[in-house]
Amino acid sequence: MTLLPVWSEQVKYLVGIFAILNPIGAIPIYLSLMADRPQEEMRRTALKAAIAVAVILTLAVWAGGALLSFFGIGIPAFRIGGGLLLLIIATAMFDARTSPARHTDAEQAEAEAKNDIAVVPLAIPLLAGPGSISLAIVDAHQAGSLPDKIVFSLGIVGVAVIVWMVLRLAEPIGERLGTSGLNIATRVMGLILAAMAVQFMADGMLELFPGLSH
């Protein structure tokens, strides 16, 4: 296998991870949770949230397969279930809203009363929620070899750095893009995610029922 297909696959995986994390779409919630808090606390929260995202998704890459095996869940079935979850999240993104699968009103109310929101609910479930964890597990399985998993893990760290930068610059980005710009970005990410969700389900169905390909 040449390097080009390998790297193109890695880029595809990471684009999907970034799309479902959608840090740009999380800016309004992040700013509402951090309202009236000092700039230093906002910077610290952005950094802790990005680190938590990297740790959560990296754990999914390396431990997700073993967890599925423990519960007797096959990758084809997980592809279909994960694809359905991604499609639900993508559908919400088309409407420029946050899916309850990522963040609920109850979690919002609880977060507003907390002093530290970096890990819960910002990192999980708002950013690295069930959808992104499922995506990381499936992508890790597709990556297959140990070197590819290492490269994928490093890529996740890179995506987490981008998440940190977006949150770090949340105020100027929000002011520059405005509500319309943020919604457009969310819908574009939702379109990418929906296409990946359909592909996941199709691949899972073909693995479970090979006769469908004839």
TORPA-4810 file (N, C-alpha, C, O; in nm, 3 decimals):
<nodes>
NODE_1_0.085_-0.120_0.000_0.000_0.000_0.000_0.089_0.125_0.000_0.183_0.135_0.078_M
NODE_2_0.058_0.220_-0.088_0.137_0.342_-0.095_0.098_0.436_0.018_-0.005_0.421_0.083_T
NODE_3_0.185_0.534_0.039_0.160_0.627_0.150_0.039_0.715_0.125_-0.031_0.752_0.219_L
NODE_4_0.011_0.749_-0.004_-0.098_0.842_-0.033_-0.233_0.791_0.014_-0.305_0.865_0.082_L
NODE_5_-0.273_0.665_-0.020_-0.400_0.615_0.032_-0.406_0.612_0.184_-0.509_0.643_0.244_P
NODE_6_-0.292_0.574_0.247_-0.289_0.569_0.393_-0.316_0.707_0.453_-0.398_0.720_0.543_V
NODE_7_-0.246_0.808_0.403_-0.263_0.943_0.456_-0.400_1.000_0.423_-0.458_1.074_0.503_W
NODE_8_-0.454_0.966_0.305_-0.588_1.015_0.270_-0.693_0.956_0.364_-0.789_1.024_0.400_S
NODE_9_-0.674_0.830_0.403_-0.765_0.768_0.499_-0.755_0.836_0.635_-0.857_0.863_0.699_E
NODE_10_-0.633_0.865_0.678_-0.614_0.932_0.807_-0.679_1.070_0.807_-0.743_1.109_0.904_Q
NODE_11_-0.662_1.143_0.696_-0.723_1.276_0.686_-0.875_1.264_0.693_-0.942_1.345_0.758_V
NODE_12_-0.931_1.162_0.624_-1.076_1.141_0.626_-1.124_1.114_0.768_-1.226_1.169_0.811_K
NODE_13_-1.051_1.030_0.841_-1.090_1.001_0.979_-1.092_1.129_1.062_-1.186_1.154_1.137_Y
NODE_14_-0.986_1.209_1.049_-0.972_1.328_1.133_-1.072_1.436_1.097_-1.118_1.510_1.184_L
NODE_15_-1.106_1.447_0.968_-1.209_1.543_0.927_-1.342_1.505_0.991_-1.417_1.591_1.037_V
NODE_16_-1.371_1.374_0.993_-1.493_1.328_1.058_-1.494_1.357_1.208_-1.596_1.400_1.263_G
NODE_17_-1.380_1.335_1.273_-1.370_1.364_1.417_-1.392_1.513_1.442_-1.465_1.551_1.533_I
NODE_18_-1.330_1.598_1.360_-1.346_1.743_1.378_-1.491_1.784_1.353_-1.545_1.870_1.423_F
NODE_19_-1.554_1.722_1.251_-1.692_1.758_1.218_-1.786_1.728_1.334_-1.873_1.810_1.366_A
NODE_20_-1.769_1.612_1.398_-1.861_1.578_1.507_-1.827_1.654_1.636_-1.916_1.685_1.714_I
NODE_21_-1.699_1.683_1.658_-1.665_1.768_1.774_-1.726_1.906_1.756_-1.780_1.964_1.850_L
NODE_22_-1.717_1.959_1.633_-1.778_2.087_1.596_-1.755_2.195_1.702_-1.852_2.248_1.757_N
NODE_23_-1.630_2.230_1.730_-1.604_2.331_1.833_-1.662_2.468_1.798_-1.695_2.546_1.887_P
NODE_24_-1.674_2.497_1.668_-1.732_2.625_1.628_-1.878_2.632_1.669_-1.926_2.735_1.719_I
NODE_25_-1.950_2.521_1.649_-2.090_2.518_1.690_-2.108_2.521_1.840_-2.215_2.558_1.890_G
NODE_26_-2.003_2.481_1.914_-2.011_2.481_2.061_-1.983_2.618_2.121_-2.001_2.639_2.241_A
NODE_27_-1.938_2.712_2.038_-1.901_2.845_2.089_-2.015_2.914_2.165_-1.990_2.963_2.275_I
NODE_28_-2.139_2.920_2.112_-2.245_2.988_2.188_-2.269_2.928_2.326_-2.286_3.001_2.423_P
NODE_29_-2.270_2.793_2.335_-2.290_2.729_2.465_-2.173_2.758_2.557_-2.191_2.788_2.675_I
NODE_30_-2.051_2.750_2.502_-1.931_2.776_2.581_-1.934_2.919_2.638_-1.906_2.939_2.756_Y
NODE_31_-1.968_3.015_2.555_-1.971_3.155_2.601_-2.081_3.177_2.704_-2.064_3.255_2.798_L
NODE_32_-2.195_3.109_2.686_-2.303_3.126_2.785_-2.264_3.066_2.919_-2.298_3.120_3.024_S
NODE_33_-2.193_2.953_2.917_-2.149_2.890_3.042_-2.038_2.971_3.110_-2.026_2.970_3.232_L
NODE_34_-1.958_3.040_3.029_-1.846_3.116_3.083_-1.877_3.264_3.103_-1.788_3.344_3.128_M
NODE_35_-2.004_3.300_3.091_-2.043_3.441_3.104_-2.001_3.497_3.239_-2.016_3.432_3.343_A
NODE_36_-1.947_3.618_3.237_-1.906_3.691_3.359_-1.790_3.626_3.433_-1.762_3.661_3.548_D
NODE_37_-1.721_3.531_3.369_-1.605_3.470_3.433_-1.478_3.537_3.382_-1.475_3.583_3.268_R
NODE_38_-1.373_3.544_3.464_-1.249_3.613_3.423_-1.185_3.548_3.299_-1.203_3.429_3.274_P
NODE_39_-1.111_3.629_3.224_-1.044_3.578_3.104_-0.947_3.465_3.137_-0.935_3.369_3.060_Q
NODE_40_-0.879_3.476_3.249_-0.784_3.372_3.287_-0.855_3.238_3.308_-0.804_3.133_3.269_E
NODE_41_-0.973_3.243_3.369_-1.049_3.119_3.390_-1.098_3.063_3.257_-1.101_2.941_3.240_E
NODE_42_-1.135_3.149_3.163_-1.178_3.104_3.031_-1.064_3.035_2.957_-1.085_2.932_2.893_M
NODE_43_-0.944_3.091_2.966_-0.828_3.030_2.901_-0.796_2.894_2.963_-0.764_2.798_2.893_R
NODE_44_-0.804_2.888_3.095_-0.775_2.763_3.166_-0.880_2.656_3.132_-0.846_2.539_3.114_R
NODE_45_-1.003_2.696_3.123_-1.111_2.604_3.089_-1.095_2.549_2.949_-1.115_2.430_2.925_T
NODE_46_-1.059_2.637_2.854_-1.039_2.594_2.715_-0.928_2.491_2.706_-0.941_2.391_2.634_A
NODE_47_-0.819_2.513_2.778_-0.706_2.420_2.775_-0.744_2.285_2.836_-0.715_2.180_2.779_L
NODE_48_-0.809_2.288_2.953_-0.847_2.163_3.020_-0.947_2.084_2.936_-0.941_1.962_2.930_K
NODE_49_-1.039_2.155_2.871_-1.138_2.087_2.788_-1.071_2.018_2.669_-1.105_1.905_2.635_A
NODE_50_-0.976_2.086_2.606_-0.906_2.029_2.491_-0.824_1.907_2.532_-0.822_1.807_2.460_A
NODE_51_-0.757_1.915_2.646_-0.680_1.800_2.696_-0.774_1.682_2.724_-0.743_1.568_2.691_I
NODE_52_-0.888_1.711_2.786_-0.985_1.605_2.816_-1.036_1.539_2.689_-1.052_1.417_2.684_A
NODE_53_-1.063_1.619_2.585_-1.108_1.565_2.456_-1.003_1.470_2.399_-1.036_1.361_2.353_V
NODE_54_-0.875_1.513_2.402_-0.767_1.429_2.350_-0.757_1.298_2.427_-0.741_1.192_2.366_A
NODE_55_-0.767_1.305_2.559_-0.756_1.184_2.642_-0.873_1.090_2.617_-0.853_0.970_2.602_V
NODE_56_-0.995_1.143_2.613_-1.115_1.061_2.596_-1.113_0.987_2.462_-1.139_0.867_2.456_I
NODE_57_-1.082_1.060_2.355_-1.084_0.999_2.222_-0.965_0.904_2.201_-0.978_0.803_2.132_L
NODE_58_-0.851_0.936_2.261_-0.737_0.846_2.250_-0.766_0.715_2.324_-0.729_0.608_2.277_T
NODE_59_-0.830_0.724_2.439_-0.871_0.603_2.511_-0.969_0.521_2.428_-0.963_0.398_2.428_L
NODE_60_-1.059_0.589_2.356_-1.154_0.519_2.270_-1.082_0.443_2.159_-1.120_0.332_2.124_A
NODE_61_-0.976_0.505_2.105_-0.898_0.441_1.998_-0.834_0.312_2.048_-0.838_0.210_1.979_V
NODE_62_-0.774_0.315_2.167_-0.696_0.202_2.215_-0.774_0.103_2.299_-0.736_-0.014_2.305_W
NODE_63_-0.881_0.145_2.363_-0.955_0.054_2.451_-1.095_0.021_2.399_-1.161_-0.068_2.452_A
NODE_64_-1.140_0.093_2.297_-1.276_0.075_2.247_-1.302_-0.066_2.197_-1.406_-0.125_2.227_G
NODE_65_-1.208_-0.121_2.120_-1.225_-0.256_2.066_-1.238_-0.361_2.175_-1.321_-0.451_2.165_G
NODE_66_-1.156_-0.349_2.278_-1.162_-0.444_2.389_-1.295_-0.432_2.463_-1.351_-0.532_2.508_A
NODE_67_-1.346_-0.310_2.475_-1.475_-0.289_2.543_-1.588_-0.355_2.464_-1.677_-0.417_2.523_L
NODE_68_-1.584_-0.341_2.332_-1.686_-0.405_2.249_-1.679_-0.557_2.261_-1.781_-0.625_2.271_L
NODE_69_-1.556_-0.611_2.261_-1.538_-0.756_2.274_-1.592_-0.805_2.408_-1.652_-0.913_2.415_S
NODE_70_-1.571_-0.727_2.514_-1.618_-0.765_2.647_-1.771_-0.782_2.649_-1.824_-0.872_2.713_F
NODE_71_-1.839_-0.692_2.577_-1.986_-0.698_2.572_-2.037_-0.784_2.457_-2.158_-0.795_2.437_F
NODE_72_-1.946_-0.843_2.382_-1.987_-0.930_2.272_-2.048_-0.857_2.156_-2.133_-0.912_2.086_G
NODE_73_-2.006_-0.733_2.133_-2.060_-0.652_2.024_-1.964_-0.655_1.907_-1.846_-0.622_1.923_I
NODE_74_-2.011_-0.694_1.790_-1.928_-0.696_1.671_-1.917_-0.559_1.608_-2.006_-0.476_1.625_G
NODE_75_-1.809_-0.536_1.536_-1.788_-0.407_1.470_-1.899_-0.376_1.369_-1.943_-0.261_1.363_I
NODE_76_-1.948_-0.474_1.288_-2.056_-0.441_1.195_-2.180_-0.385_1.266_-2.237_-0.285_1.222_P
NODE_77_-2.221_-0.449_1.376_-2.337_-0.400_1.451_-2.308_-0.262_1.511_-2.396_-0.176_1.515_A
NODE_78_-2.184_-0.243_1.557_-2.147_-0.114_1.615_-2.145_-0.005_1.509_-2.179_0.110_1.537_F
NODE_79_-2.105_-0.041_1.386_-2.109_0.056_1.276_-2.251_0.105_1.253_-2.275_0.225_1.237_R
NODE_80_-2.346_0.011_1.251_-2.485_0.049_1.226_-2.539_0.135_1.340_-2.601_0.238_1.316_I
NODE_81_-2.516_0.090_1.465_-2.562_0.167_1.579_-2.496_0.304_1.587_-2.562_0.404_1.612_G
NODE_82_-2.364_0.307_1.566_-2.292_0.434_1.566_-2.337_0.525_1.453_-2.347_0.646_1.470_G
NODE_83_-2.365_0.465_1.337_-2.413_0.544_1.224_-2.547_0.608_1.252_-2.569_0.724_1.216_G
NODE_84_-2.637_0.534_1.318_-2.767_0.590_1.355_-2.750_0.709_1.450_-2.815_0.812_1.435_L
NODE_85_-2.660_0.692_1.548_-2.634_0.799_1.644_-2.577_0.922_1.573_-2.620_1.035_1.599_L
NODE_86_-2.481_0.900_1.483_-2.422_1.011_1.408_-2.527_1.082_1.324_-2.525_1.204_1.312_L
NODE_87_-2.619_1.004_1.265_-2.723_1.063_1.181_-2.818_1.150_1.263_-2.862_1.255_1.218_L
NODE_88_-2.849_1.106_1.385_-2.934_1.185_1.474_-2.866_1.318_1.508_-2.929_1.424_1.505_I
NODE_89_-2.737_1.310_1.539_-2.662_1.432_1.572_-2.652_1.523_1.449_-2.668_1.645_1.461_I
NODE_90_-2.626_1.463_1.332_-2.615_1.542_1.208_-2.747_1.611_1.176_-2.747_1.726_1.132_A
NODE_91_-2.859_1.542_1.198_-2.991_1.601_1.171_-3.013_1.725_1.257_-3.066_1.826_1.210_T
NODE_92_-2.970_1.716_1.383_-2.981_1.833_1.472_-2.892_1.946_1.422_-2.928_2.063_1.431_A
NODE_93_-2.774_1.910_1.371_-2.682_2.013_1.321_-2.738_2.084_1.198_-2.709_2.202_1.177_M
NODE_94_-2.818_2.014_1.116_-2.883_2.078_1.002_-2.974_2.190_1.047_-2.989_2.291_0.978_F
NODE_95_-3.034_2.173_1.165_-3.122_2.275_1.221_-3.045_2.376_1.306_-3.105_2.462_1.371_D
NODE_96_-2.911_2.363_1.304_-2.824_2.454_1.381_-2.858_2.451_1.529_-2.862_2.555_1.595_A
NODE_97_-2.883_2.331_1.580_-2.908_2.316_1.723_-2.826_2.199_1.776_-2.772_2.119_1.700_R
NODE_98_-2.816_2.193_1.907_-2.740_2.086_1.972_-2.830_1.968_2.000_-2.933_1.982_2.065_T
NODE_99_-2.792_1.851_1.952_-2.872_1.731_1.975_-2.871_1.695_2.123_-2.769_1.711_2.190_S
NODE_100_-2.985_1.645_2.176_-2.987_1.596_2.315_-2.887_1.483_2.339_-2.850_1.456_2.453_P
NODE_101_-2.842_1.418_2.231_-2.741_1.313_2.246_-2.607_1.373_2.288_-2.519_1.302_2.338_A
NODE_102_-2.591_1.505_2.269_-2.467_1.571_2.307_-2.482_1.655_2.432_-2.393_1.658_2.516_R
NODE_103_-2.595_1.725_2.444_-2.609_1.820_2.555_-2.757_1.846_2.579_-2.829_1.884_2.487_H
NODE_104_-2.803_1.825_2.702_-2.944_1.845_2.735_-2.963_1.973_2.816_-2.867_2.031_2.867_T
NODE_105_-3.089_2.015_2.826_-3.119_2.134_2.906_-3.083_2.113_3.053_-3.038_2.206_3.120_D
NODE_106_-3.103_1.991_3.102_-3.071_1.962_3.242_-2.920_1.975_3.266_-2.877_2.027_3.369_A
NODE_107_-2.841_1.928_3.169_-2.695_1.940_3.181_-2.653_2.087_3.174_-2.559_2.128_3.241_E
NODE_108_-2.724_2.166_3.091_-2.695_2.308_3.081_-2.719_2.377_3.215_-2.636_2.456_3.262_Q
NODE_109_-2.833_2.346_3.277_-2.866_2.408_3.406_-2.766_2.368_3.513_-2.726_2.450_3.595_A
NODE_110_-2.727_2.242_3.513_-2.631_2.194_3.613_-2.495_2.259_3.592_-2.426_2.294_3.688_E
NODE_111_-2.456_2.275_3.465_-2.325_2.333_3.435_-2.316_2.479_3.479_-2.211_2.524_3.524_A
NODE_112_-2.428_2.551_3.467_-2.427_2.692_3.504_-2.404_2.711_3.654_-2.362_2.818_3.698_E
NODE_113_-2.432_2.606_3.731_-2.414_2.614_3.877_-2.277_2.563_3.920_-2.242_2.572_4.038_A
NODE_114_-2.198_2.510_3.826_-2.068_2.454_3.861_-1.958_2.557_3.846_-1.967_2.649_3.765_K
NODE_115_-1.854_2.539_3.925_-1.738_2.628_3.913_-1.648_2.584_3.798_-1.595_2.669_3.725_N
NODE_116_-1.630_2.455_3.781_-1.540_2.403_3.677_-1.620_2.320_3.578_-1.671_2.213_3.613_D
NODE_117_-1.632_2.369_3.455_-1.713_2.300_3.353_-1.626_2.239_3.244_-1.678_2.188_3.145_I
NODE_118_-1.494_2.242_3.261_-1.403_2.203_3.153_-1.423_2.059_3.108_-1.434_2.031_2.989_A
NODE_119_-1.427_1.966_3.206_-1.438_1.824_3.171_-1.584_1.786_3.149_-1.619_1.730_3.046_V
NODE_120_-1.668_1.817_3.247_-1.812_1.792_3.238_-1.884_1.924_3.262_-1.864_1.985_3.367_V
NODE_121_-1.966_1.971_3.168_-2.013_1.904_3.047_-1.942_1.948_2.918_-1.981_1.905_2.809_P
NODE_122_-1.838_2.033_2.927_-1.781_2.088_2.805_-1.710_1.982_2.721_-1.742_1.963_2.604_L
NODE_123_-1.613_1.912_2.784_-1.540_1.809_2.709_-1.629_1.690_2.679_-1.634_1.642_2.565_A
NODE_124_-1.698_1.643_2.781_-1.791_1.532_2.764_-1.919_1.564_2.841_-1.911_1.588_2.962_I
NODE_125_-2.036_1.564_2.778_-2.064_1.512_2.644_-2.073_1.614_2.532_-2.098_1.576_2.418_P
NODE_126_-2.053_1.746_2.560_-2.076_1.846_2.457_-1.983_1.829_2.337_-2.028_1.833_2.222_L
NODE_127_-1.854_1.809_2.362_-1.759_1.791_2.252_-1.736_1.642_2.225_-1.779_1.590_2.122_L
NODE_128_-1.669_1.574_2.317_-1.640_1.432_2.300_-1.752_1.348_2.360_-1.736_1.286_2.465_A
NODE_129_-1.865_1.349_2.294_-1.980_1.274_2.342_-1.988_1.135_2.282_-1.890_1.088_2.223_G
NODE_130_-2.102_1.068_2.296_-2.116_0.931_2.245_-2.087_0.918_2.095_-2.029_0.819_2.051_P
NODE_131_-2.127_1.020_2.017_-2.105_1.015_1.873_-1.959_1.015_1.836_-1.915_0.933_1.754_G
NODE_132_-1.882_1.107_1.894_-1.740_1.115_1.860_-1.662_0.995_1.914_-1.566_0.950_1.851_S
NODE_133_-1.703_0.943_2.029_-1.639_0.823_2.083_-1.665_0.703_1.991_-1.575_0.624_1.963_I
NODE_134_-1.790_0.689_1.945_-1.824_0.582_1.852_-1.743_0.594_1.724_-1.691_0.495_1.672_S
NODE_135_-1.732_0.716_1.673_-1.658_0.739_1.549_-1.511_0.703_1.567_-1.451_0.643_1.478_L
NODE_136_-1.452_0.739_1.680_-1.311_0.709_1.706_-1.288_0.558_1.713_-1.187_0.508_1.664_A
NODE_137_-1.382_0.485_1.774_-1.368_0.340_1.785_-1.373_0.274_1.647_-1.291_0.188_1.616_I
NODE_138_-1.469_0.315_1.566_-1.482_0.255_1.432_-1.363_0.292_1.344_-1.310_0.207_1.272_V
NODE_139_-1.320_0.418_1.350_-1.204_0.460_1.270_-1.078_0.386_1.312_-0.996_0.350_1.228_D
NODE_140_-1.063_0.363_1.443_-0.946_0.290_1.492_-0.947_0.147_1.440_-0.842_0.093_1.405_A
NODE_141_-1.066_0.087_1.433_-1.076_-0.048_1.380_-1.039_-0.051_1.232_-0.972_-0.143_1.185_H
NODE_142_-1.083_0.051_1.157_-1.050_0.058_1.015_-0.902_0.085_0.994_-0.842_0.035_0.898_Q
NODE_143_-0.842_0.163_1.084_-0.698_0.192_1.072_-0.617_0.063_1.079_-0.519_0.045_1.007_A
NODE_144_-0.660_-0.027_1.167_-0.603_-0.162_1.171_-0.468_-0.175_1.236_-0.459_-0.214_1.353_G
NODE_145_-0.361_-0.142_1.165_-0.226_-0.170_1.213_-0.186_-0.076_1.327_-0.243_0.031_1.344_S
NODE_146_-0.087_-0.121_1.404_-0.038_-0.042_1.517_0.016_0.095_1.473_-0.019_0.195_1.534_L
NODE_147_0.101_0.103_1.369_0.151_0.234_1.325_0.037_0.328_1.285_0.041_0.448_1.315_P
NODE_148_-0.064_0.274_1.216_-0.175_0.358_1.174_-0.254_0.410_1.294_-0.300_0.525_1.293_D
NODE_149_-0.270_0.327_1.396_-0.339_0.371_1.518_-0.260_0.480_1.590_-0.318_0.574_1.645_K
NODE_150_-0.128_0.466_1.588_-0.044_0.569_1.651_-0.059_0.702_1.578_-0.074_0.807_1.640_I
NODE_151_-0.056_0.695_1.444_-0.072_0.816_1.363_-0.210_0.877_1.388_-0.224_0.999_1.400_V
NODE_152_-0.311_0.791_1.394_-0.448_0.839_1.420_-0.457_0.907_1.557_-0.521_1.011_1.570_F
NODE_153_-0.393_0.849_1.657_-0.392_0.908_1.791_-0.324_1.044_1.792_-0.371_1.137_1.856_S
NODE_154_-0.213_1.054_1.720_-0.144_1.182_1.710_-0.231_1.285_1.638_-0.232_1.403_1.672_L
NODE_155_-0.305_1.236_1.537_-0.397_1.326_1.467_-0.506_1.377_1.559_-0.546_1.493_1.550_G
NODE_156_-0.555_1.291_1.648_-0.657_1.333_1.744_-0.602_1.442_1.836_-0.672_1.537_1.869_I
NODE_157_-0.477_1.426_1.877_-0.414_1.531_1.958_-0.410_1.661_1.880_-0.435_1.769_1.935_V
NODE_158_-0.378_1.652_1.750_-0.378_1.772_1.665_-0.515_1.836_1.657_-0.527_1.958_1.663_G
NODE_159_-0.620_1.754_1.643_-0.756_1.807_1.640_-0.791_1.872_1.773_-0.858_1.975_1.777_V
NODE_160_-0.744_1.813_1.884_-0.769_1.871_2.016_-0.701_2.007_2.029_-0.753_2.097_2.095_A
NODE_161_-0.585_2.023_1.966_-0.517_2.153_1.966_-0.604_2.256_1.893_-0.615_2.371_1.937_V
NODE_162_-0.665_2.215_1.782_-0.754_2.306_1.709_-0.874_2.343_1.795_-0.918_2.458_1.796_I
NODE_163_-0.928_2.243_1.867_-1.040_2.269_1.959_-0.999_2.373_2.062_-1.075_2.466_2.091_V
NODE_164_-0.879_2.357_2.117_-0.830_2.455_2.216_-0.820_2.595_2.155_-0.857_2.694_2.218_W
NODE_165_-0.769_2.603_2.032_-0.755_2.733_1.966_-0.891_2.799_1.943_-0.907_2.920_1.963_M
NODE_166_-0.989_2.718_1.900_-1.123_2.772_1.875_-1.185_2.823_2.004_-1.241_2.933_2.007_V
NODE_167_-1.176_2.744_2.111_-1.232_2.787_2.239_-1.156_2.907_2.295_-1.214_2.998_2.354_L
NODE_168_-1.026_2.905_2.276_-0.942_3.017_2.323_-0.981_3.147_2.256_-0.975_3.254_2.317_R
NODE_169_-1.023_3.137_2.129_-1.062_3.256_2.052_-1.213_3.263_2.034_-1.261_3.324_1.938_L
NODE_170_-1.288_3.202_2.125_-1.433_3.192_2.109_-1.500_3.328_2.096_-1.588_3.346_2.012_A
NODE_171_-1.459_3.423_2.177_-1.524_3.554_2.174_-1.503_3.625_2.040_-1.601_3.665_1.977_E
NODE_172_-1.378_3.642_1.993_-1.361_3.708_1.862_-1.421_3.629_1.746_-1.474_3.689_1.653_P
NODE_173_-1.415_3.494_1.751_-1.475_3.414_1.644_-1.626_3.434_1.643_-1.687_3.452_1.538_I
NODE_174_-1.687_3.430_1.762_-1.832_3.449_1.771_-1.874_3.586_1.722_-1.975_3.599_1.653_G
NODE_175_-1.796_3.689_1.756_-1.828_3.824_1.711_-1.810_3.839_1.560_-1.889_3.906_1.494_E
NODE_176_-1.707_3.776_1.506_-1.676_3.789_1.363_-1.778_3.713_1.277_-1.825_3.765_1.176_R
NODE_177_-1.810_3.590_1.316_-1.902_3.509_1.236_-2.048_3.546_1.260_-2.130_3.541_1.169_L
NODE_178_-2.079_3.583_1.383_-2.218_3.611_1.417_-2.300_3.483_1.420_-2.248_3.374_1.393_G
NODE_179_-2.426_3.496_1.453_-2.514_3.379_1.462_-2.525_3.307_1.328_-2.520_3.184_1.322_T
NODE_180_-2.541_3.383_1.219_-2.557_3.323_1.087_-2.433_3.245_1.047_-2.444_3.133_0.995_S
NODE_181_-2.316_3.301_1.070_-2.192_3.234_1.033_-2.170_3.106_1.112_-2.130_3.003_1.057_G
NODE_182_-2.198_3.111_1.242_-2.184_2.992_1.326_-2.281_2.883_1.281_-2.247_2.764_1.280_L
NODE_183_-2.404_2.924_1.245_-2.504_2.826_1.200_-2.465_2.762_1.067_-2.486_2.643_1.047_N
NODE_184_-2.409_2.842_0.977_-2.365_2.789_0.847_-2.254_2.685_0.869_-2.257_2.577_0.809_I
NODE_185_-2.157_2.719_0.955_-2.048_2.626_0.983_-2.102_2.496_1.043_-2.055_2.387_1.008_A
NODE_186_-2.199_2.508_1.133_-2.259_2.389_1.194_-2.330_2.303_1.091_-2.321_2.180_1.097_T
NODE_187_-2.400_2.366_0.997_-2.473_2.289_0.895_-2.376_2.219_0.800_-2.402_2.106_0.757_R
NODE_188_-2.266_2.283_0.767_-2.166_2.219_0.681_-2.108_2.096_0.751_-2.094_1.990_0.691_V
NODE_189_-2.073_2.111_0.880_-2.024_1.998_0.957_-2.129_1.886_0.965_-2.096_1.768_0.961_M
NODE_190_-2.255_1.927_0.977_-2.363_1.829_0.982_-2.376_1.751_0.852_-2.404_1.631_0.854_G
NODE_191_-2.356_1.818_0.739_-2.362_1.751_0.609_-2.253_1.646_0.597_-2.278_1.534_0.552_L
NODE_192_-2.132_1.682_0.637_-2.020_1.586_0.634_-2.051_1.467_0.724_-2.028_1.352_0.688_I
NODE_193_-2.104_1.498_0.842_-2.133_1.393_0.939_-2.244_1.300_0.890_-2.238_1.179_0.910_L
NODE_194_-2.346_1.357_0.826_-2.456_1.275_0.775_-2.407_1.178_0.668_-2.447_1.061_0.667_A
NODE_195_-2.320_1.226_0.579_-2.266_1.138_0.476_-2.185_1.024_0.537_-2.195_0.910_0.493_A
NODE_196_-2.106_1.055_0.640_-2.028_0.952_0.707_-2.120_0.853_0.778_-2.092_0.733_0.781_M
NODE_197_-2.230_0.902_0.837_-2.324_0.815_0.908_-2.387_0.715_0.812_-2.398_0.597_0.844_A
NODE_198_-2.428_0.762_0.696_-2.488_0.673_0.597_-2.386_0.569_0.551_-2.420_0.451_0.535_V
NODE_199_-2.261_0.612_0.530_-2.156_0.518_0.489_-2.130_0.414_0.597_-2.111_0.296_0.567_Q
NODE_200_-2.129_0.457_0.722_-2.110_0.364_0.834_-2.219_0.256_0.833_-2.189_0.137_0.844_F
NODE_201_-2.344_0.300_0.821_-2.455_0.205_0.825_-2.451_0.111_0.704_-2.478_-0.008_0.717_M
NODE_202_-2.417_0.166_0.589_-2.409_0.083_0.468_-2.299_-0.022_0.482_-2.320_-0.138_0.448_A
NODE_203_-2.183_0.018_0.531_-2.073_-0.076_0.551_-2.111_-0.184_0.652_-2.082_-0.302_0.632_D
NODE_204_-2.176_-0.143_0.760_-2.218_-0.239_0.862_-2.318_-0.339_0.808_-2.310_-0.458_0.839_G
NODE_205_-2.414_-0.291_0.728_-2.514_-0.380_0.670_-2.450_-0.480_0.575_-2.485_-0.598_0.574_M
NODE_206_-2.354_-0.432_0.495_-2.287_-0.521_0.400_-2.204_-0.628_0.471_-2.193_-0.741_0.423_L
NODE_207_-2.146_-0.592_0.587_-2.068_-0.690_0.663_-2.159_-0.792_0.730_-2.126_-0.910_0.737_E
NODE_208_-2.275_-0.747_0.778_-2.369_-0.839_0.842_-2.443_-0.926_0.741_-2.471_-1.043_0.766_L
NODE_209_-2.473_-0.866_0.627_-2.549_-0.936_0.522_-2.477_-0.923_0.389_-2.514_-0.840_0.306_F
NODE_210_-2.373_-1.004_0.367_-2.292_-0.996_0.244_-2.375_-1.009_0.117_-2.336_-0.957_0.013_P
NODE_211_-2.488_-1.080_0.124_-2.572_-1.100_0.006_-2.629_-0.972_-0.050_-2.669_-0.968_-0.166_G
NODE_212_-2.632_-0.865_0.030_-2.686_-0.737_-0.016_-2.603_-0.675_-0.128_-2.652_-0.592_-0.204_L
NODE_213_-2.475_-0.716_-0.136_-2.387_-0.657_-0.237_-2.409_-0.716_-0.375_-2.354_-0.666_-0.473_S
NODE_214_-2.491_-0.821_-0.385_-2.515_-0.886_-0.514_-2.647_-0.837_-0.573_-2.685_-0.881_-0.682_H
</nodes>
